[in-house]
Amino acid sequence: MVEREGSGSDTDAALKIRSAGRQARDEGKPMTACPHPADTQARYQWVSGWMQPSATAPEDAS
């Protein structure tokens, strides 16, 4: 199997886009605020990040 040249940078870019989606959600922005065109891999990554659960568990109310 031949590894694609530059595949590491593709992964880094996807992670940055996901992080941007998660940050937008944390800032209270709606999913429709995605800046990427419909039917693109970037939009898929951004929405996936937006939908990810928070990194920290919610505080216990008791």
C-alpha positions in Angstrom: 0.0 0.0 0.0 1.4 3.4 -1.0 0.8 6.2 1.5 -0.4 9.4 -0.1 2.0 12.3 0.1 0.8 15.1 2.3 -1.9 13.0 4.0 -0.8 14.2 7.4 -1.6 17.8 6.4 -5.1 16.6 5.2 -5.7 15.1 8.7 -4.5 18.3 10.4 -6.8 20.4 8.2 -9.8 18.1 9.0 -9.0 18.4 12.8 -8.8 22.2 12.6 -12.2 22.3 10.7 -13.8 20.0 13.3 -12.4 22.1 16.1 -13.9 25.2 14.5 -17.3 23.6 14.4 -17.1 22.5 18.0 -16.0 26.1 19.0 -18.9 27.6 17.1 -21.3 25.3 19.0 -19.7 26.3 22.3 -20.2 30.0 21.3 -23.9 29.3 20.8 -23.8 29.5 17.0 -26.3 27.4 15.1 -25.3 24.6 12.8 -26.4 26.7 9.9 -23.5 29.1 10.6 -21.1 26.6 8.8 -18.9 28.7 6.4 -18.3 25.7 4.1 -20.3 25.0 0.9 -22.9 22.2 1.0 -21.8 18.7 -0.1 -18.1 19.2 0.7 -15.8 17.3 3.0 -15.0 20.5 4.9 -18.7 21.0 5.7 -19.0 17.4 6.8 -16.0 17.9 9.1 -17.3 21.2 10.5 -20.8 19.7 11.2 -19.2 16.6 12.8 -17.3 18.9 15.1 -20.4 20.9 15.9 -22.2 17.7 16.9 -19.5 16.3 19.1 -20.2 16.1 22.8 -18.4 18.6 25.0 -14.9 17.6 26.1 -15.9 18.1 29.8 -18.8 16.5 31.6 -21.6 18.8 32.8 -21.4 19.8 36.5 -23.5 17.7 38.9 -26.4 19.8 40.0 -26.6 18.2 43.5 
